[in-house]
Amino acid sequence: MKQKFRVRTNERFQEIRQQGKSFSDRHLVLCYLQNDLPYSRFGFAVSTRIGNAVVRNRIKRQLREIMRLRTDTIRPGWDIVVIARQAIKDVDYHTMDAACARLLGRAHLLV
């Protein structure tokens, strides 16, 4: 995923988390807030409680790829933060993909 499509600053992460809306399931929490840009940006958070650096980075890579493949079906103009929960370390890529699709649908962020 290119740099311009990523939420990078901690201040923006906190703003999305506090002022935005959120949906959650057993594996993920999805928070979103409008950004007034012609494209959507994504941020990913995986806590150290989930596992060591190898596990956390694998989860982030998989989530980034899921969102990259769905970029053209996600409505533009939103900042989206995906927060991983403890149960995500035991699931495969397809379960993560289904969880992301379900949360994006519940948030009405799909075209």
Backbone as a chain_set.jsonl record, in Angstrom:
{"seq": "MKQKFRVRTNERFQEIRQQGKSFSDRHLVLCYLQNDLPYSRFGFAVSTRIGNAVVRNRIKRQLREIMRLRTDTIRPGWDIVVIARQAIKDVDYHTMDAACARLLGRAHLLV", "coords": {"N": [[0.849, -1.176, 0.0], [0.589, 2.179, -0.876], [2.301, 5.115, 0.451], [0.688, 7.445, 0.557], [-1.819, 6.501, 1.027], [-1.937, 5.805, 3.668], [-2.577, 6.192, 7.144], [-0.591, 8.014, 9.207], [0.211, 9.526, 11.483], [0.219, 9.682, 15.056], [-1.529, 11.459, 16.27], [-3.626, 11.676, 14.409], [-4.542, 9.032, 14.412], [-5.541, 8.901, 17.049], [-7.531, 10.857, 16.89], [-9.295, 9.727, 14.997], [-10.041, 7.467, 16.413], [-11.29, 8.558, 18.703], [-13.212, 10.488, 17.809], [-14.454, 9.346, 15.649], [-16.668, 6.825, 14.22], [-17.31, 3.401, 15.173], [-17.076, -0.125, 14.558], [-17.18, -3.522, 15.557], [-15.951, -6.892, 15.796], [-15.267, -10.295, 16.699], [-12.586, -10.539, 15.976], [-11.56, -8.086, 14.965], [-11.503, -4.46, 15.218], [-13.035, -1.757, 13.685], [-12.553, 1.529, 12.969], [-13.69, 4.68, 11.814], [-13.512, 7.834, 10.078], [-14.42, 10.82, 8.436], [-12.349, 12.349, 5.877], [-12.071, 14.394, 3.969], [-10.621, 14.138, 1.581], [-9.87, 13.05, -1.794], [-9.541, 10.322, -1.715], [-9.383, 7.287, 0.248], [-7.778, 6.621, 3.396], [-5.721, 4.382, 5.325], [-5.073, 2.87, 8.483], [-3.302, 0.743, 10.736], [-3.386, -1.141, 13.689], [-1.732, -3.157, 15.946], [-1.473, -4.705, 18.902], [1.13, -5.269, 21.351], [0.393, -7.282, 23.025], [-0.677, -9.239, 21.484], [1.31, -10.726, 20.27], [4.781, -11.539, 19.448], [7.152, -9.49, 17.553], [7.334, -10.64, 15.006], [4.886, -11.984, 14.656], [3.055, -9.842, 14.942], [3.818, -8.158, 12.793], [3.288, -9.859, 10.614], [0.498, -10.049, 10.776], [-0.195, -7.351, 10.339], [0.801, -7.008, 7.716], [-0.862, -8.769, 6.32], [-3.391, -7.587, 6.789], [-2.991, -5.102, 5.531], [-2.716, -5.941, 2.87], [-5.249, -7.044, 2.401], [-6.867, -4.731, 2.565], [-5.688, -3.246, 0.507], [-6.392, -4.714, -1.762], [-9.11, -4.258, -1.717], [-9.428, -1.564, -2.132], [-10.552, -0.239, -4.372], [-13.231, -0.778, -4.035], [-13.996, 0.493, -1.778], [-15.531, 3.32, -0.393], [-14.447, 6.601, -1.302], [-12.725, 9.163, 0.618], [-12.473, 8.695, 3.374], [-10.915, 8.079, 6.53], [-9.632, 5.196, 7.818], [-9.193, 3.058, 10.506], [-7.888, 0.022, 11.497], [-8.034, -2.177, 14.089], [-6.461, -4.802, 15.641], [-7.639, -7.616, 17.443], [-7.111, -9.897, 20.214], [-7.887, -12.511, 19.405], [-7.204, -12.69, 16.744], [-4.742, -13.769, 16.139], [-4.952, -16.476, 15.822], [-6.225, -17.09, 13.45], [-6.703, -17.602, 9.881], [-5.766, -16.109, 6.673], [-8.075, -15.875, 5.049], [-10.184, -15.801, 6.857], [-9.611, -13.404, 8.144], [-9.987, -11.685, 5.968], [-12.723, -12.036, 5.482], [-13.738, -11.009, 7.887], [-12.927, -8.311, 7.698], [-14.387, -7.537, 5.399], [-16.997, -7.877, 6.328], [-17.113, -5.979, 8.433], [-16.606, -3.575, 7.021], [-18.848, -3.548, 5.408], [-20.899, -3.34, 7.345], [-20.329, -0.804, 8.25], [-21.071, 0.686, 6.101], [-19.207, 1.427, 4.152], [-18.549, 0.377, 1.754], [-18.724, 0.509, -1.82]], "CA": [[0.0, 0.0, 0.0], [1.412, 3.379, -1.002], [2.347, 5.995, 1.616], [-0.394, 8.429, 0.602], [-3.035, 5.818, 1.473], [-1.745, 5.34, 5.037], [-2.663, 7.125, 8.271], [0.751, 7.88, 9.752], [0.497, 10.213, 12.74], [-0.49, 9.243, 16.25], [-2.621, 12.401, 16.507], [-4.756, 11.312, 13.547], [-5.066, 7.775, 14.954], [-6.336, 9.223, 18.231], [-8.708, 11.6, 16.432], [-10.21, 8.757, 14.386], [-10.528, 6.577, 17.478], [-12.144, 9.273, 19.647], [-14.318, 11.219, 17.192], [-15.085, 8.555, 14.602], [-17.578, 5.741, 14.572], [-16.595, 2.13, 15.15], [-17.76, -1.411, 14.547], [-16.225, -4.538, 15.973], [-16.34, -8.288, 15.907], [-14.371, -11.055, 17.564], [-11.203, -10.446, 15.528], [-11.116, -6.746, 14.582], [-12.287, -3.25, 15.465], [-12.88, -0.836, 12.567], [-12.944, 2.903, 13.286], [-13.602, 5.485, 10.594], [-13.822, 9.251, 10.186], [-14.279, 11.462, 7.131], [-11.061, 13.037, 5.782], [-12.122, 15.466, 2.966], [-9.671, 13.887, 0.51], [-10.517, 12.256, -2.847], [-9.218, 8.91, -1.534], [-9.422, 6.824, 1.636], [-6.499, 6.251, 3.987], [-5.862, 3.27, 6.243], [-4.088, 2.682, 9.536], [-3.423, -0.571, 11.343], [-2.816, -1.203, 15.033], [-1.657, -4.503, 16.501], [-0.865, -4.558, 20.22], [2.176, -6.212, 21.741], [-0.245, -8.407, 23.721], [-1.058, -10.258, 20.5], [2.451, -11.603, 20.017], [6.059, -10.87, 19.232], [7.214, -8.632, 16.369], [7.09, -11.439, 13.806], [3.44, -12.218, 14.578], [2.391, -8.551, 14.719], [4.095, -7.691, 11.431], [2.557, -10.721, 9.686], [-0.91, -9.636, 10.815], [-0.298, -6.048, 9.676], [0.992, -7.216, 6.277], [-2.069, -9.382, 5.776], [-4.462, -6.593, 6.8], [-2.685, -4.141, 4.481], [-3.015, -6.551, 1.578], [-6.711, -7.143, 2.301], [-7.388, -3.396, 2.254], [-5.18, -2.839, -0.806], [-7.201, -5.374, -2.777], [-10.47, -3.731, -1.647], [-9.402, -0.105, -2.233], [-11.468, 0.267, -5.392], [-14.625, -0.993, -3.618], [-14.238, 1.297, -0.576], [-15.89, 4.701, -0.736], [-13.353, 7.549, -1.05], [-12.949, 10.255, 1.559], [-12.543, 8.217, 4.757], [-9.752, 7.531, 7.221], [-10.078, 3.955, 8.435], [-8.205, 2.404, 11.367], [-8.237, -1.36, 11.817], [-7.354, -2.579, 15.315], [-6.537, -6.249, 15.798], [-7.921, -8.148, 18.775], [-6.33, -11.065, 20.609], [-8.286, -13.722, 18.679], [-6.762, -12.676, 15.342], [-3.5, -14.515, 15.932], [-5.258, -17.884, 15.573], [-7.04, -17.247, 12.241], [-5.981, -17.529, 8.618], [-5.982, -14.926, 5.842], [-9.448, -15.816, 4.538], [-11.041, -15.375, 7.965], [-9.361, -11.967, 8.297], [-10.618, -11.037, 4.827], [-14.169, -12.056, 5.726], [-14.014, -10.089, 8.99], [-12.807, -6.955, 7.154], [-15.519, -7.295, 4.505], [-18.191, -7.763, 7.161], [-17.081, -4.694, 9.141], [-16.765, -2.501, 6.034], [-20.267, -3.552, 5.018], [-21.702, -2.804, 8.453], [-20.062, 0.637, 8.33], [-21.534, 1.271, 4.841], [-18.065, 2.027, 3.475], [-18.371, -0.255, 0.455], [-19.465, 1.132, -2.913]], "C": [[0.896, 1.241, 0.0], [1.27, 4.279, 0.231], [1.149, 6.93, 1.702], [-1.711, 7.816, 1.068], [-2.941, 5.339, 2.918], [-1.949, 6.48, 6.03], [-1.369, 6.946, 9.043], [0.926, 8.461, 11.162], [-0.365, 9.69, 13.885], [-1.679, 10.164, 16.544], [-3.851, 12.045, 15.672], [-5.376, 9.979, 13.993], [-5.986, 8.056, 16.134], [-7.62, 9.954, 17.856], [-9.747, 10.651, 15.827], [-10.838, 7.893, 15.465], [-11.542, 7.288, 18.379], [-13.365, 9.913, 18.999], [-15.073, 10.411, 16.155], [-16.059, 7.53, 15.137], [-16.806, 4.428, 14.495], [-17.56, 0.953, 15.133], [-16.739, -2.464, 14.927], [-16.83, -5.927, 15.852], [-15.275, -8.985, 16.747], [-12.898, -10.824, 17.231], [-10.686, -9.024, 15.347], [-12.046, -5.671, 15.116], [-11.996, -2.318, 14.3], [-13.417, 0.522, 12.983], [-12.776, 3.737, 12.025], [-14.089, 6.906, 10.854], [-13.574, 9.876, 8.819], [-12.993, 12.282, 7.077], [-10.999, 14.147, 4.735], [-11.033, 15.348, 1.896], [-10.372, 13.052, -0.56], [-10.206, 10.759, -2.766], [-9.303, 8.565, -0.046], [-8.022, 6.447, 2.09], [-6.746, 5.198, 5.055], [-4.739, 3.287, 7.269], [-4.36, 1.357, 10.219], [-2.723, -0.566, 12.691], [-2.892, -2.638, 15.53], [-0.852, -4.4, 17.787], [0.218, -5.599, 20.473], [1.604, -7.405, 22.506], [-0.608, -9.541, 22.77], [0.093, -11.216, 20.218], [3.72, -10.813, 19.825], [6.034, -10.108, 17.903], [6.908, -9.397, 15.09], [5.584, -11.642, 13.599], [2.706, -10.922, 14.259], [2.598, -8.06, 13.294], [3.391, -8.549, 10.389], [1.096, -10.316, 9.621], [-1.092, -8.304, 10.098], [-0.127, -6.175, 8.162], [-0.257, -7.796, 5.637], [-3.225, -8.388, 5.732], [-4.24, -5.535, 5.723], [-3.041, -4.683, 3.105], [-4.524, -6.679, 1.364], [-7.296, -5.792, 1.905], [-6.912, -2.91, 0.89], [-6.03, -3.454, -1.924], [-8.632, -4.84, -2.813], [-10.541, -2.219, -1.865], [-10.405, 0.432, -3.244], [-12.936, 0.044, -5.034], [-14.971, -0.203, -2.361], [-14.51, 2.737, -0.993], [-14.732, 5.634, -0.427], [-13.738, 8.586, -0.001], [-13.037, 9.845, 3.015], [-11.16, 7.831, 5.256], [-10.25, 6.34, 8.021], [-8.926, 3.372, 9.237], [-8.731, 1.025, 11.711], [-7.375, -1.783, 13.008], [-7.56, -4.077, 15.5], [-6.813, -6.602, 17.256], [-7.145, -9.443, 18.99], [-6.636, -12.3, 19.763], [-7.748, -13.784, 17.254], [-5.523, -13.521, 15.103], [-3.747, -15.98, 15.585], [-6.031, -18.117, 14.28], [-6.175, -17.128, 10.991], [-6.401, -16.278, 7.837], [-7.439, -14.791, 5.418], [-10.436, -15.4, 5.622], [-10.864, -13.882, 8.228], [-10.066, -11.185, 7.193], [-12.131, -10.962, 5.027], [-14.553, -11.088, 6.841], [-13.938, -8.639, 8.509], [-13.998, -6.611, 6.271], [-16.801, -7.086, 5.305], [-18.24, -6.4, 7.87], [-17.233, -3.515, 8.184], [-18.21, -2.415, 5.565], [-21.15, -2.977, 6.094], [-21.532, -1.296, 8.59], [-20.528, 1.393, 7.088], [-20.42, 2.009, 4.114], [-17.786, 1.389, 2.124], [-19.241, 0.415, -0.593], [-20.62, 0.24, -3.318]], "O": [[1.842, 1.334, 0.782], [0.273, 4.223, 0.951], [0.642, 7.187, 2.794], [-2.624, 8.542, 1.462], [-3.776, 4.547, 3.356], [-1.533, 7.61, 5.774], [-1.07, 5.84, 9.493], [1.712, 7.934, 11.95], [-1.521, 9.31, 13.696], [-2.718, 9.703, 17.015], [-4.979, 12.105, 16.161], [-6.596, 9.819, 13.954], [-7.086, 7.509, 16.21], [-8.676, 9.699, 18.436], [-10.939, 10.764, 16.115], [-12.038, 7.62, 15.428], [-12.542, 6.69, 18.776], [-14.45, 9.886, 19.579], [-16.207, 10.744, 15.814], [-16.248, 7.391, 16.345], [-15.772, 4.349, 13.831], [-18.688, 1.029, 15.621], [-15.551, -2.307, 14.644], [-18.048, -6.103, 15.812], [-14.48, -8.333, 17.423], [-12.048, -10.905, 18.117], [-9.499, -8.773, 15.55], [-13.211, -5.926, 15.423], [-10.832, -2.105, 13.958], [-14.596, 0.656, 13.312], [-11.836, 3.531, 11.258], [-14.94, 7.154, 11.708], [-12.629, 9.504, 8.124], [-12.575, 12.848, 8.087], [-9.96, 14.797, 4.615], [-10.576, 16.361, 1.366], [-11.376, 12.405, -0.263], [-10.575, 10.007, -3.668], [-9.296, 9.452, 0.808], [-7.188, 6.014, 1.295], [-7.834, 5.121, 5.625], [-3.607, 3.665, 6.969], [-5.501, 0.898, 10.277], [-1.611, -0.055, 12.825], [-3.957, -3.255, 15.539], [0.326, -4.044, 17.757], [0.213, -6.676, 19.876], [2.268, -8.436, 22.622], [-0.821, -10.674, 23.201], [-0.135, -12.397, 19.956], [3.753, -9.596, 20.007], [5.015, -10.087, 17.213], [6.282, -8.851, 14.181], [5.08, -11.487, 12.487], [1.829, -10.905, 13.396], [1.654, -7.595, 12.655], [2.937, -8.024, 9.372], [0.516, -10.245, 8.537], [-2.04, -8.141, 9.331], [-0.839, -5.515, 7.405], [-0.666, -7.378, 4.554], [-3.964, -8.344, 4.749], [-5.193, -5.113, 5.068], [-3.601, -3.968, 2.274], [-5.016, -6.445, 0.26], [-8.132, -5.72, 1.005], [-7.658, -2.229, 0.187], [-6.346, -2.788, -2.91], [-9.303, -4.958, -3.838], [-11.628, -1.648, -1.787], [-11.044, 1.455, -2.996], [-13.809, 0.627, -5.676], [-16.12, -0.223, -1.919], [-13.809, 3.297, -1.836], [-14.087, 5.48, 0.611], [-14.917, 8.848, 0.235], [-13.62, 10.57, 3.821], [-10.336, 7.317, 4.5], [-11.185, 6.464, 8.812], [-7.819, 3.209, 8.723], [-9.867, 0.871, 12.158], [-6.146, -1.75, 12.942], [-8.691, -4.561, 15.515], [-6.292, -5.972, 18.176], [-6.59, -10.009, 18.048], [-5.724, -13.06, 19.438], [-7.829, -14.834, 16.616], [-5.277, -13.949, 13.975], [-2.84, -16.658, 15.102], [-6.46, -19.243, 14.029], [-5.057, -16.616, 11.042], [-7.257, -15.507, 8.268], [-7.98, -13.685, 5.43], [-11.42, -14.719, 5.335], [-11.834, -13.174, 8.499], [-10.67, -10.144, 7.452], [-12.742, -9.927, 4.763], [-15.581, -10.417, 6.751], [-14.788, -7.825, 8.868], [-14.558, -5.52, 6.377], [-17.599, -6.206, 4.983], [-19.285, -5.75, 7.901], [-17.923, -2.548, 8.508], [-18.732, -1.321, 5.35], [-22.062, -2.204, 5.799], [-22.458, -0.591, 8.99], [-20.395, 2.615, 7.027], [-20.639, 3.072, 3.534], [-16.874, 1.819, 1.417], [-20.358, 0.841, -0.303], [-21.375, 0.583, -4.228]]}, "num_chains": 1, "name": "protein.A"}
